[in-house]
Structures are given as C-alpha cells and as structure tokens.
Amino acid sequence: MLTIICAGSPNRLIYILEDIYVKNGENKRLHIQMIEDVINRMSSNSFLIKGWSLTILGGLITVYLANINKSMSYLILLLCLFFCLMFWVSDTFYLREERYFRNLYDVVRKKDEKDIDFSMQPIRSGESFLCCMMRPIFLMSYLPIFIVIMGALLLLRHN
C-alpha cells in the first residue's frame, strides 16, 4: 500500500503520483493493455462472424435444397449471395481494424514512458480494403461458398 503525505498544494500531490507512475512504467503497461483488449475484441468479433456465416449460410442452403416446388430458389440463392458478401466484408473490416491497432501497439511499445498519451487512434497502414479482402484466410473461407452460390444461380438462370 502506498501512502503519500503531501504538504502544500493539491497539485503537488498530482505531480508526485505522476512521477511514481512514470518511474514504474505503469502508463506504458496500462496503455498497451488497453490496446491488447481492443485487439482481442476485434479477433473475437471476427471469429463470431465466421461462425454466424457458416450457420446462416448453411441454413439457407438447407432451405434451398429442401424447397420442393422450387418457386423461391432464385430468391434464396440471392439471399445466400448477399449474406456471403456481407459476412466477407464484415470479417475484412475487423481484420483490417485489428491490424491498425497492432500498428498502434508497436508504436506505443517503442515510446518512452513520458511520451505515453493514451491515444487510442489506430495507425492506418497502406493496405487497401480490397487487398485485405483477398487475404488467404478469406479466400479459403468465403470464396468457395461464393463460387458455389454463383454457380447455382447461373444453373438456375439457364434452366
């Protein structure tokens, strides 16, 4: 437990406490912890999106295959295509934001303790949204589903 008795102005107590935090490296550790929490939240959101995409697209494809009179087939496939693209874009957004916060993490990690300002403004890299969308993890996850849905739409259109 830390007990500080300070004679004089209350501002002097603030300066003493700031010096203690700077000497202990506490500001840097707290700032890095805040950034790590954001990065963890981004990656868990990305994981949840992948799970929801498989669940919803699997359900819609099951409805499409079980559609006996085929009256709603085209509409169901369009809905599948929409959800596939929506989840792909959402997942890309979270991956891109996660990378931006990793850049901020690297900058804060290299800063001196006295320069810590607790800024949570992510540092934007030069990678475009489309380039991030074409990452191998997304191409393996969403592209096969997208191709199957497009193929089914084309087959349905020509029949």
Chimera marker file (.cmm) of the C-alpha trace (Angstrom):
<marker_set name="trace">
<marker id="1" x="0.000" y="0.000" z="0.000" r="1" g="1" b="0" radius="0.5"/>
<marker id="2" x="1.245" y="3.440" z="-0.927" r="1" g="1" b="0" radius="0.5"/>
<marker id="3" x="0.728" y="6.319" z="1.480" r="1" g="1" b="0" radius="0.5"/>
<marker id="4" x="1.749" y="9.768" z="0.398" r="1" g="1" b="0" radius="0.5"/>
<marker id="5" x="1.571" y="12.741" z="2.692" r="1" g="1" b="0" radius="0.5"/>
<marker id="6" x="1.957" y="15.946" z="0.823" r="1" g="1" b="0" radius="0.5"/>
<marker id="7" x="2.245" y="19.351" z="2.407" r="1" g="1" b="0" radius="0.5"/>
<marker id="8" x="1.347" y="22.180" z="0.149" r="1" g="1" b="0" radius="0.5"/>
<marker id="9" x="-0.954" y="22.433" z="-2.808" r="1" g="1" b="0" radius="0.5"/>
<marker id="10" x="-3.074" y="19.535" z="-4.134" r="1" g="1" b="0" radius="0.5"/>
<marker id="11" x="-1.328" y="19.939" z="-7.489" r="1" g="1" b="0" radius="0.5"/>
<marker id="12" x="1.921" y="18.867" z="-5.866" r="1" g="1" b="0" radius="0.5"/>
<marker id="13" x="0.302" y="15.532" z="-4.950" r="1" g="1" b="0" radius="0.5"/>
<marker id="14" x="-0.708" y="15.028" z="-8.584" r="1" g="1" b="0" radius="0.5"/>
<marker id="15" x="2.865" y="15.634" z="-9.741" r="1" g="1" b="0" radius="0.5"/>
<marker id="16" x="4.206" y="13.173" z="-7.168" r="1" g="1" b="0" radius="0.5"/>
<marker id="17" x="1.733" y="10.490" z="-8.294" r="1" g="1" b="0" radius="0.5"/>
<marker id="18" x="2.570" y="11.123" z="-11.969" r="1" g="1" b="0" radius="0.5"/>
<marker id="19" x="6.272" y="10.700" z="-11.186" r="1" g="1" b="0" radius="0.5"/>
<marker id="20" x="5.571" y="7.391" z="-9.435" r="1" g="1" b="0" radius="0.5"/>
<marker id="21" x="3.606" y="6.079" z="-12.439" r="1" g="1" b="0" radius="0.5"/>
<marker id="22" x="6.266" y="7.221" z="-14.900" r="1" g="1" b="0" radius="0.5"/>
<marker id="23" x="9.085" y="5.669" z="-12.863" r="1" g="1" b="0" radius="0.5"/>
<marker id="24" x="7.286" y="2.352" z="-12.551" r="1" g="1" b="0" radius="0.5"/>
<marker id="25" x="6.410" y="2.164" z="-16.249" r="1" g="1" b="0" radius="0.5"/>
<marker id="26" x="2.764" y="1.904" z="-15.307" r="1" g="1" b="0" radius="0.5"/>
<marker id="27" x="1.456" y="4.285" z="-18.000" r="1" g="1" b="0" radius="0.5"/>
<marker id="28" x="3.010" y="2.287" z="-20.805" r="1" g="1" b="0" radius="0.5"/>
<marker id="29" x="1.781" y="-1.004" z="-19.381" r="1" g="1" b="0" radius="0.5"/>
<marker id="30" x="-1.770" y="0.319" z="-18.981" r="1" g="1" b="0" radius="0.5"/>
<marker id="31" x="-1.819" y="1.783" z="-22.496" r="1" g="1" b="0" radius="0.5"/>
<marker id="32" x="-0.553" y="-1.458" z="-24.008" r="1" g="1" b="0" radius="0.5"/>
<marker id="33" x="-3.173" y="-3.378" z="-22.007" r="1" g="1" b="0" radius="0.5"/>
<marker id="34" x="-5.928" y="-1.132" z="-23.395" r="1" g="1" b="0" radius="0.5"/>
<marker id="35" x="-4.722" y="-1.756" z="-26.951" r="1" g="1" b="0" radius="0.5"/>
<marker id="36" x="-4.465" y="-5.514" z="-26.338" r="1" g="1" b="0" radius="0.5"/>
<marker id="37" x="-8.064" y="-5.523" z="-25.107" r="1" g="1" b="0" radius="0.5"/>
<marker id="38" x="-9.225" y="-3.863" z="-28.331" r="1" g="1" b="0" radius="0.5"/>
<marker id="39" x="-7.217" y="-6.327" z="-30.448" r="1" g="1" b="0" radius="0.5"/>
<marker id="40" x="-8.732" y="-9.265" z="-28.551" r="1" g="1" b="0" radius="0.5"/>
<marker id="41" x="-12.225" y="-7.859" z="-29.067" r="1" g="1" b="0" radius="0.5"/>
<marker id="42" x="-11.592" y="-7.463" z="-32.812" r="1" g="1" b="0" radius="0.5"/>
<marker id="43" x="-10.355" y="-11.026" z="-33.211" r="1" g="1" b="0" radius="0.5"/>
<marker id="44" x="-13.245" y="-12.461" z="-31.194" r="1" g="1" b="0" radius="0.5"/>
<marker id="45" x="-15.688" y="-10.477" z="-33.363" r="1" g="1" b="0" radius="0.5"/>
<marker id="46" x="-14.030" y="-11.908" z="-36.462" r="1" g="1" b="0" radius="0.5"/>
<marker id="47" x="-14.349" y="-15.421" z="-35.035" r="1" g="1" b="0" radius="0.5"/>
<marker id="48" x="-18.040" y="-14.851" z="-34.246" r="1" g="1" b="0" radius="0.5"/>
<marker id="49" x="-18.661" y="-13.590" z="-37.782" r="1" g="1" b="0" radius="0.5"/>
<marker id="50" x="-17.165" y="-16.766" z="-39.238" r="1" g="1" b="0" radius="0.5"/>
<marker id="51" x="-19.407" y="-18.862" z="-37.001" r="1" g="1" b="0" radius="0.5"/>
<marker id="52" x="-22.542" y="-16.905" z="-37.851" r="1" g="1" b="0" radius="0.5"/>
<marker id="53" x="-21.748" y="-17.011" z="-41.561" r="1" g="1" b="0" radius="0.5"/>
<marker id="54" x="-21.482" y="-20.796" z="-41.532" r="1" g="1" b="0" radius="0.5"/>
<marker id="55" x="-24.691" y="-21.103" z="-39.516" r="1" g="1" b="0" radius="0.5"/>
<marker id="56" x="-26.811" y="-18.731" z="-41.605" r="1" g="1" b="0" radius="0.5"/>
<marker id="57" x="-25.448" y="-19.806" z="-44.983" r="1" g="1" b="0" radius="0.5"/>
<marker id="58" x="-25.773" y="-23.474" z="-44.033" r="1" g="1" b="0" radius="0.5"/>
<marker id="59" x="-29.376" y="-22.881" z="-43.000" r="1" g="1" b="0" radius="0.5"/>
<marker id="60" x="-30.217" y="-21.009" z="-46.196" r="1" g="1" b="0" radius="0.5"/>
<marker id="61" x="-28.612" y="-23.667" z="-48.377" r="1" g="1" b="0" radius="0.5"/>
<marker id="62" x="-30.601" y="-26.319" z="-46.497" r="1" g="1" b="0" radius="0.5"/>
<marker id="63" x="-33.803" y="-24.357" z="-47.171" r="1" g="1" b="0" radius="0.5"/>
<marker id="64" x="-32.799" y="-24.092" z="-50.836" r="1" g="1" b="0" radius="0.5"/>
<marker id="65" x="-32.222" y="-27.846" z="-51.118" r="1" g="1" b="0" radius="0.5"/>
<marker id="66" x="-35.466" y="-28.641" z="-49.272" r="1" g="1" b="0" radius="0.5"/>
<marker id="67" x="-37.510" y="-26.258" z="-51.431" r="1" g="1" b="0" radius="0.5"/>
<marker id="68" x="-39.800" y="-28.766" z="-53.145" r="1" g="1" b="0" radius="0.5"/>
<marker id="69" x="-41.627" y="-26.586" z="-55.644" r="1" g="1" b="0" radius="0.5"/>
<marker id="70" x="-38.511" y="-24.512" z="-56.462" r="1" g="1" b="0" radius="0.5"/>
<marker id="71" x="-40.587" y="-21.330" z="-56.595" r="1" g="1" b="0" radius="0.5"/>
<marker id="72" x="-38.304" y="-19.473" z="-54.180" r="1" g="1" b="0" radius="0.5"/>
<marker id="73" x="-34.989" y="-20.995" z="-55.310" r="1" g="1" b="0" radius="0.5"/>
<marker id="74" x="-33.641" y="-17.927" z="-57.083" r="1" g="1" b="0" radius="0.5"/>
<marker id="75" x="-34.582" y="-15.638" z="-54.187" r="1" g="1" b="0" radius="0.5"/>
<marker id="76" x="-32.990" y="-17.966" z="-51.614" r="1" g="1" b="0" radius="0.5"/>
<marker id="77" x="-29.752" y="-18.121" z="-53.612" r="1" g="1" b="0" radius="0.5"/>
<marker id="78" x="-29.684" y="-14.328" z="-53.943" r="1" g="1" b="0" radius="0.5"/>
<marker id="79" x="-30.139" y="-14.110" z="-50.191" r="1" g="1" b="0" radius="0.5"/>
<marker id="80" x="-27.243" y="-16.565" z="-49.732" r="1" g="1" b="0" radius="0.5"/>
<marker id="81" x="-25.083" y="-14.444" z="-52.022" r="1" g="1" b="0" radius="0.5"/>
<marker id="82" x="-25.986" y="-11.289" z="-50.092" r="1" g="1" b="0" radius="0.5"/>
<marker id="83" x="-25.147" y="-12.866" z="-46.717" r="1" g="1" b="0" radius="0.5"/>
<marker id="84" x="-21.906" y="-14.336" z="-48.044" r="1" g="1" b="0" radius="0.5"/>
<marker id="85" x="-20.750" y="-10.914" z="-49.256" r="1" g="1" b="0" radius="0.5"/>
<marker id="86" x="-21.970" y="-9.184" z="-46.092" r="1" g="1" b="0" radius="0.5"/>
<marker id="87" x="-20.062" y="-11.565" z="-43.813" r="1" g="1" b="0" radius="0.5"/>
<marker id="88" x="-16.969" y="-11.392" z="-46.022" r="1" g="1" b="0" radius="0.5"/>
<marker id="89" x="-16.944" y="-7.581" z="-45.863" r="1" g="1" b="0" radius="0.5"/>
<marker id="90" x="-17.607" y="-7.549" z="-42.097" r="1" g="1" b="0" radius="0.5"/>
<marker id="91" x="-14.840" y="-10.038" z="-41.430" r="1" g="1" b="0" radius="0.5"/>
<marker id="92" x="-12.475" y="-7.996" z="-43.599" r="1" g="1" b="0" radius="0.5"/>
<marker id="93" x="-13.350" y="-4.851" z="-41.648" r="1" g="1" b="0" radius="0.5"/>
<marker id="94" x="-12.462" y="-6.460" z="-38.319" r="1" g="1" b="0" radius="0.5"/>
<marker id="95" x="-9.205" y="-7.938" z="-39.621" r="1" g="1" b="0" radius="0.5"/>
<marker id="96" x="-8.190" y="-4.566" z="-41.030" r="1" g="1" b="0" radius="0.5"/>
<marker id="97" x="-9.025" y="-2.749" z="-37.783" r="1" g="1" b="0" radius="0.5"/>
<marker id="98" x="-7.112" y="-5.381" z="-35.823" r="1" g="1" b="0" radius="0.5"/>
<marker id="99" x="-4.055" y="-4.746" z="-37.982" r="1" g="1" b="0" radius="0.5"/>
<marker id="100" x="-4.368" y="-0.989" z="-37.425" r="1" g="1" b="0" radius="0.5"/>
<marker id="101" x="-4.405" y="-1.500" z="-33.665" r="1" g="1" b="0" radius="0.5"/>
<marker id="102" x="-1.394" y="-3.806" z="-33.937" r="1" g="1" b="0" radius="0.5"/>
<marker id="103" x="0.413" y="-0.901" z="-35.632" r="1" g="1" b="0" radius="0.5"/>
<marker id="104" x="-0.574" y="1.344" z="-32.707" r="1" g="1" b="0" radius="0.5"/>
<marker id="105" x="0.671" y="-1.344" z="-30.306" r="1" g="1" b="0" radius="0.5"/>
<marker id="106" x="4.090" y="-1.336" z="-31.998" r="1" g="1" b="0" radius="0.5"/>
<marker id="107" x="4.316" y="2.459" z="-31.814" r="1" g="1" b="0" radius="0.5"/>
<marker id="108" x="3.365" y="2.549" z="-28.118" r="1" g="1" b="0" radius="0.5"/>
<marker id="109" x="5.757" y="-0.306" z="-27.356" r="1" g="1" b="0" radius="0.5"/>
<marker id="110" x="8.662" y="1.772" z="-28.711" r="1" g="1" b="0" radius="0.5"/>
<marker id="111" x="7.676" y="5.018" z="-26.953" r="1" g="1" b="0" radius="0.5"/>
<marker id="112" x="9.352" y="6.367" z="-23.854" r="1" g="1" b="0" radius="0.5"/>
<marker id="113" x="7.289" y="6.271" z="-20.685" r="1" g="1" b="0" radius="0.5"/>
<marker id="114" x="6.999" y="10.046" z="-20.506" r="1" g="1" b="0" radius="0.5"/>
<marker id="115" x="5.590" y="10.212" z="-24.064" r="1" g="1" b="0" radius="0.5"/>
<marker id="116" x="2.583" y="7.960" z="-23.342" r="1" g="1" b="0" radius="0.5"/>
<marker id="117" x="-0.600" y="9.903" z="-24.123" r="1" g="1" b="0" radius="0.5"/>
<marker id="118" x="-3.163" y="7.038" z="-24.022" r="1" g="1" b="0" radius="0.5"/>
<marker id="119" x="-4.219" y="7.744" z="-27.599" r="1" g="1" b="0" radius="0.5"/>
<marker id="120" x="-6.442" y="5.008" z="-28.997" r="1" g="1" b="0" radius="0.5"/>
<marker id="121" x="-6.380" y="6.380" z="-32.539" r="1" g="1" b="0" radius="0.5"/>
<marker id="122" x="-5.373" y="3.402" z="-34.717" r="1" g="1" b="0" radius="0.5"/>
<marker id="123" x="-2.489" y="3.896" z="-37.117" r="1" g="1" b="0" radius="0.5"/>
<marker id="124" x="-3.679" y="3.305" z="-40.658" r="1" g="1" b="0" radius="0.5"/>
<marker id="125" x="-1.426" y="1.227" z="-42.873" r="1" g="1" b="0" radius="0.5"/>
<marker id="126" x="-1.252" y="1.351" z="-46.637" r="1" g="1" b="0" radius="0.5"/>
<marker id="127" x="-3.223" y="-1.869" z="-47.217" r="1" g="1" b="0" radius="0.5"/>
<marker id="128" x="-6.459" y="-1.261" z="-49.109" r="1" g="1" b="0" radius="0.5"/>
<marker id="129" x="-9.767" y="-2.811" z="-48.117" r="1" g="1" b="0" radius="0.5"/>
<marker id="130" x="-9.876" y="-4.901" z="-51.309" r="1" g="1" b="0" radius="0.5"/>
<marker id="131" x="-6.331" y="-6.164" z="-50.737" r="1" g="1" b="0" radius="0.5"/>
<marker id="132" x="-7.284" y="-7.171" z="-47.199" r="1" g="1" b="0" radius="0.5"/>
<marker id="133" x="-10.380" y="-8.914" z="-48.587" r="1" g="1" b="0" radius="0.5"/>
<marker id="134" x="-8.144" y="-11.117" z="-50.732" r="1" g="1" b="0" radius="0.5"/>
<marker id="135" x="-6.166" y="-12.495" z="-47.790" r="1" g="1" b="0" radius="0.5"/>
<marker id="136" x="-5.736" y="-16.300" z="-47.934" r="1" g="1" b="0" radius="0.5"/>
<marker id="137" x="-7.923" y="-16.884" z="-44.869" r="1" g="1" b="0" radius="0.5"/>
<marker id="138" x="-10.847" y="-15.148" z="-46.574" r="1" g="1" b="0" radius="0.5"/>
<marker id="139" x="-10.199" y="-16.769" z="-49.932" r="1" g="1" b="0" radius="0.5"/>
<marker id="140" x="-10.311" y="-20.184" z="-48.257" r="1" g="1" b="0" radius="0.5"/>
<marker id="141" x="-13.371" y="-19.309" z="-46.157" r="1" g="1" b="0" radius="0.5"/>
<marker id="142" x="-15.699" y="-17.279" z="-48.334" r="1" g="1" b="0" radius="0.5"/>
<marker id="143" x="-14.591" y="-17.734" z="-51.954" r="1" g="1" b="0" radius="0.5"/>
<marker id="144" x="-15.660" y="-21.416" z="-52.269" r="1" g="1" b="0" radius="0.5"/>
<marker id="145" x="-19.092" y="-20.578" z="-50.842" r="1" g="1" b="0" radius="0.5"/>
<marker id="146" x="-19.352" y="-17.592" z="-53.174" r="1" g="1" b="0" radius="0.5"/>
<marker id="147" x="-18.393" y="-19.693" z="-56.217" r="1" g="1" b="0" radius="0.5"/>
<marker id="148" x="-20.895" y="-22.450" z="-55.346" r="1" g="1" b="0" radius="0.5"/>
<marker id="149" x="-23.711" y="-19.925" z="-54.906" r="1" g="1" b="0" radius="0.5"/>
<marker id="150" x="-22.829" y="-18.146" z="-58.167" r="1" g="1" b="0" radius="0.5"/>
<marker id="151" x="-22.703" y="-21.495" z="-59.984" r="1" g="1" b="0" radius="0.5"/>
<marker id="152" x="-26.119" y="-22.466" z="-58.609" r="1" g="1" b="0" radius="0.5"/>
<marker id="153" x="-27.519" y="-19.076" z="-59.638" r="1" g="1" b="0" radius="0.5"/>
<marker id="154" x="-26.172" y="-19.480" z="-63.179" r="1" g="1" b="0" radius="0.5"/>
<marker id="155" x="-27.533" y="-23.026" z="-63.463" r="1" g="1" b="0" radius="0.5"/>
<marker id="156" x="-30.914" y="-21.920" z="-62.172" r="1" g="1" b="0" radius="0.5"/>
<marker id="157" x="-30.960" y="-18.972" z="-64.557" r="1" g="1" b="0" radius="0.5"/>
<marker id="158" x="-30.327" y="-21.163" z="-67.607" r="1" g="1" b="0" radius="0.5"/>
<marker id="159" x="-32.979" y="-23.751" z="-66.687" r="1" g="1" b="0" radius="0.5"/>
<link id1="1" id2="2" r="1" g="1" b="0" radius="0.2"/>
<link id1="2" id2="3" r="1" g="1" b="0" radius="0.2"/>
<link id1="3" id2="4" r="1" g="1" b="0" radius="0.2"/>
<link id1="4" id2="5" r="1" g="1" b="0" radius="0.2"/>
<link id1="5" id2="6" r="1" g="1" b="0" radius="0.2"/>
<link id1="6" id2="7" r="1" g="1" b="0" radius="0.2"/>
<link id1="7" id2="8" r="1" g="1" b="0" radius="0.2"/>
<link id1="8" id2="9" r="1" g="1" b="0" radius="0.2"/>
<link id1="9" id2="10" r="1" g="1" b="0" radius="0.2"/>
<link id1="10" id2="11" r="1" g="1" b="0" radius="0.2"/>
<link id1="11" id2="12" r="1" g="1" b="0" radius="0.2"/>
<link id1="12" id2="13" r="1" g="1" b="0" radius="0.2"/>
<link id1="13" id2="14" r="1" g="1" b="0" radius="0.2"/>
<link id1="14" id2="15" r="1" g="1" b="0" radius="0.2"/>
<link id1="15" id2="16" r="1" g="1" b="0" radius="0.2"/>
<link id1="16" id2="17" r="1" g="1" b="0" radius="0.2"/>
<link id1="17" id2="18" r="1" g="1" b="0" radius="0.2"/>
<link id1="18" id2="19" r="1" g="1" b="0" radius="0.2"/>
<link id1="19" id2="20" r="1" g="1" b="0" radius="0.2"/>
<link id1="20" id2="21" r="1" g="1" b="0" radius="0.2"/>
<link id1="21" id2="22" r="1" g="1" b="0" radius="0.2"/>
<link id1="22" id2="23" r="1" g="1" b="0" radius="0.2"/>
<link id1="23" id2="24" r="1" g="1" b="0" radius="0.2"/>
<link id1="24" id2="25" r="1" g="1" b="0" radius="0.2"/>
<link id1="25" id2="26" r="1" g="1" b="0" radius="0.2"/>
<link id1="26" id2="27" r="1" g="1" b="0" radius="0.2"/>
<link id1="27" id2="28" r="1" g="1" b="0" radius="0.2"/>
<link id1="28" id2="29" r="1" g="1" b="0" radius="0.2"/>
<link id1="29" id2="30" r="1" g="1" b="0" radius="0.2"/>
<link id1="30" id2="31" r="1" g="1" b="0" radius="0.2"/>
<link id1="31" id2="32" r="1" g="1" b="0" radius="0.2"/>
<link id1="32" id2="33" r="1" g="1" b="0" radius="0.2"/>
<link id1="33" id2="34" r="1" g="1" b="0" radius="0.2"/>
<link id1="34" id2="35" r="1" g="1" b="0" radius="0.2"/>
<link id1="35" id2="36" r="1" g="1" b="0" radius="0.2"/>
<link id1="36" id2="37" r="1" g="1" b="0" radius="0.2"/>
<link id1="37" id2="38" r="1" g="1" b="0" radius="0.2"/>
<link id1="38" id2="39" r="1" g="1" b="0" radius="0.2"/>
<link id1="39" id2="40" r="1" g="1" b="0" radius="0.2"/>
<link id1="40" id2="41" r="1" g="1" b="0" radius="0.2"/>
<link id1="41" id2="42" r="1" g="1" b="0" radius="0.2"/>
<link id1="42" id2="43" r="1" g="1" b="0" radius="0.2"/>
<link id1="43" id2="44" r="1" g="1" b="0" radius="0.2"/>
<link id1="44" id2="45" r="1" g="1" b="0" radius="0.2"/>
<link id1="45" id2="46" r="1" g="1" b="0" radius="0.2"/>
<link id1="46" id2="47" r="1" g="1" b="0" radius="0.2"/>
<link id1="47" id2="48" r="1" g="1" b="0" radius="0.2"/>
<link id1="48" id2="49" r="1" g="1" b="0" radius="0.2"/>
<link id1="49" id2="50" r="1" g="1" b="0" radius="0.2"/>
<link id1="50" id2="51" r="1" g="1" b="0" radius="0.2"/>
<link id1="51" id2="52" r="1" g="1" b="0" radius="0.2"/>
<link id1="52" id2="53" r="1" g="1" b="0" radius="0.2"/>
<link id1="53" id2="54" r="1" g="1" b="0" radius="0.2"/>
<link id1="54" id2="55" r="1" g="1" b="0" radius="0.2"/>
<link id1="55" id2="56" r="1" g="1" b="0" radius="0.2"/>
<link id1="56" id2="57" r="1" g="1" b="0" radius="0.2"/>
<link id1="57" id2="58" r="1" g="1" b="0" radius="0.2"/>
<link id1="58" id2="59" r="1" g="1" b="0" radius="0.2"/>
<link id1="59" id2="60" r="1" g="1" b="0" radius="0.2"/>
<link id1="60" id2="61" r="1" g="1" b="0" radius="0.2"/>
<link id1="61" id2="62" r="1" g="1" b="0" radius="0.2"/>
<link id1="62" id2="63" r="1" g="1" b="0" radius="0.2"/>
<link id1="63" id2="64" r="1" g="1" b="0" radius="0.2"/>
<link id1="64" id2="65" r="1" g="1" b="0" radius="0.2"/>
<link id1="65" id2="66" r="1" g="1" b="0" radius="0.2"/>
<link id1="66" id2="67" r="1" g="1" b="0" radius="0.2"/>
<link id1="67" id2="68" r="1" g="1" b="0" radius="0.2"/>
<link id1="68" id2="69" r="1" g="1" b="0" radius="0.2"/>
<link id1="69" id2="70" r="1" g="1" b="0" radius="0.2"/>
<link id1="70" id2="71" r="1" g="1" b="0" radius="0.2"/>
<link id1="71" id2="72" r="1" g="1" b="0" radius="0.2"/>
<link id1="72" id2="73" r="1" g="1" b="0" radius="0.2"/>
<link id1="73" id2="74" r="1" g="1" b="0" radius="0.2"/>
<link id1="74" id2="75" r="1" g="1" b="0" radius="0.2"/>
<link id1="75" id2="76" r="1" g="1" b="0" radius="0.2"/>
<link id1="76" id2="77" r="1" g="1" b="0" radius="0.2"/>
<link id1="77" id2="78" r="1" g="1" b="0" radius="0.2"/>
<link id1="78" id2="79" r="1" g="1" b="0" radius="0.2"/>
<link id1="79" id2="80" r="1" g="1" b="0" radius="0.2"/>
<link id1="80" id2="81" r="1" g="1" b="0" radius="0.2"/>
<link id1="81" id2="82" r="1" g="1" b="0" radius="0.2"/>
<link id1="82" id2="83" r="1" g="1" b="0" radius="0.2"/>
<link id1="83" id2="84" r="1" g="1" b="0" radius="0.2"/>
<link id1="84" id2="85" r="1" g="1" b="0" radius="0.2"/>
<link id1="85" id2="86" r="1" g="1" b="0" radius="0.2"/>
<link id1="86" id2="87" r="1" g="1" b="0" radius="0.2"/>
<link id1="87" id2="88" r="1" g="1" b="0" radius="0.2"/>
<link id1="88" id2="89" r="1" g="1" b="0" radius="0.2"/>
<link id1="89" id2="90" r="1" g="1" b="0" radius="0.2"/>
<link id1="90" id2="91" r="1" g="1" b="0" radius="0.2"/>
<link id1="91" id2="92" r="1" g="1" b="0" radius="0.2"/>
<link id1="92" id2="93" r="1" g="1" b="0" radius="0.2"/>
<link id1="93" id2="94" r="1" g="1" b="0" radius="0.2"/>
<link id1="94" id2="95" r="1" g="1" b="0" radius="0.2"/>
<link id1="95" id2="96" r="1" g="1" b="0" radius="0.2"/>
<link id1="96" id2="97" r="1" g="1" b="0" radius="0.2"/>
<link id1="97" id2="98" r="1" g="1" b="0" radius="0.2"/>
<link id1="98" id2="99" r="1" g="1" b="0" radius="0.2"/>
<link id1="99" id2="100" r="1" g="1" b="0" radius="0.2"/>
<link id1="100" id2="101" r="1" g="1" b="0" radius="0.2"/>
<link id1="101" id2="102" r="1" g="1" b="0" radius="0.2"/>
<link id1="102" id2="103" r="1" g="1" b="0" radius="0.2"/>
<link id1="103" id2="104" r="1" g="1" b="0" radius="0.2"/>
<link id1="104" id2="105" r="1" g="1" b="0" radius="0.2"/>
<link id1="105" id2="106" r="1" g="1" b="0" radius="0.2"/>
<link id1="106" id2="107" r="1" g="1" b="0" radius="0.2"/>
<link id1="107" id2="108" r="1" g="1" b="0" radius="0.2"/>
<link id1="108" id2="109" r="1" g="1" b="0" radius="0.2"/>
<link id1="109" id2="110" r="1" g="1" b="0" radius="0.2"/>
<link id1="110" id2="111" r="1" g="1" b="0" radius="0.2"/>
<link id1="111" id2="112" r="1" g="1" b="0" radius="0.2"/>
<link id1="112" id2="113" r="1" g="1" b="0" radius="0.2"/>
<link id1="113" id2="114" r="1" g="1" b="0" radius="0.2"/>
<link id1="114" id2="115" r="1" g="1" b="0" radius="0.2"/>
<link id1="115" id2="116" r="1" g="1" b="0" radius="0.2"/>
<link id1="116" id2="117" r="1" g="1" b="0" radius="0.2"/>
<link id1="117" id2="118" r="1" g="1" b="0" radius="0.2"/>
<link id1="118" id2="119" r="1" g="1" b="0" radius="0.2"/>
<link id1="119" id2="120" r="1" g="1" b="0" radius="0.2"/>
<link id1="120" id2="121" r="1" g="1" b="0" radius="0.2"/>
<link id1="121" id2="122" r="1" g="1" b="0" radius="0.2"/>
<link id1="122" id2="123" r="1" g="1" b="0" radius="0.2"/>
<link id1="123" id2="124" r="1" g="1" b="0" radius="0.2"/>
<link id1="124" id2="125" r="1" g="1" b="0" radius="0.2"/>
<link id1="125" id2="126" r="1" g="1" b="0" radius="0.2"/>
<link id1="126" id2="127" r="1" g="1" b="0" radius="0.2"/>
<link id1="127" id2="128" r="1" g="1" b="0" radius="0.2"/>
<link id1="128" id2="129" r="1" g="1" b="0" radius="0.2"/>
<link id1="129" id2="130" r="1" g="1" b="0" radius="0.2"/>
<link id1="130" id2="131" r="1" g="1" b="0" radius="0.2"/>
<link id1="131" id2="132" r="1" g="1" b="0" radius="0.2"/>
<link id1="132" id2="133" r="1" g="1" b="0" radius="0.2"/>
<link id1="133" id2="134" r="1" g="1" b="0" radius="0.2"/>
<link id1="134" id2="135" r="1" g="1" b="0" radius="0.2"/>
<link id1="135" id2="136" r="1" g="1" b="0" radius="0.2"/>
<link id1="136" id2="137" r="1" g="1" b="0" radius="0.2"/>
<link id1="137" id2="138" r="1" g="1" b="0" radius="0.2"/>
<link id1="138" id2="139" r="1" g="1" b="0" radius="0.2"/>
<link id1="139" id2="140" r="1" g="1" b="0" radius="0.2"/>
<link id1="140" id2="141" r="1" g="1" b="0" radius="0.2"/>
<link id1="141" id2="142" r="1" g="1" b="0" radius="0.2"/>
<link id1="142" id2="143" r="1" g="1" b="0" radius="0.2"/>
<link id1="143" id2="144" r="1" g="1" b="0" radius="0.2"/>
<link id1="144" id2="145" r="1" g="1" b="0" radius="0.2"/>
<link id1="145" id2="146" r="1" g="1" b="0" radius="0.2"/>
<link id1="146" id2="147" r="1" g="1" b="0" radius="0.2"/>
<link id1="147" id2="148" r="1" g="1" b="0" radius="0.2"/>
<link id1="148" id2="149" r="1" g="1" b="0" radius="0.2"/>
<link id1="149" id2="150" r="1" g="1" b="0" radius="0.2"/>
<link id1="150" id2="151" r="1" g="1" b="0" radius="0.2"/>
<link id1="151" id2="152" r="1" g="1" b="0" radius="0.2"/>
<link id1="152" id2="153" r="1" g="1" b="0" radius="0.2"/>
<link id1="153" id2="154" r="1" g="1" b="0" radius="0.2"/>
<link id1="154" id2="155" r="1" g="1" b="0" radius="0.2"/>
<link id1="155" id2="156" r="1" g="1" b="0" radius="0.2"/>
<link id1="156" id2="157" r="1" g="1" b="0" radius="0.2"/>
<link id1="157" id2="158" r="1" g="1" b="0" radius="0.2"/>
<link id1="158" id2="159" r="1" g="1" b="0" radius="0.2"/>
</marker_set>
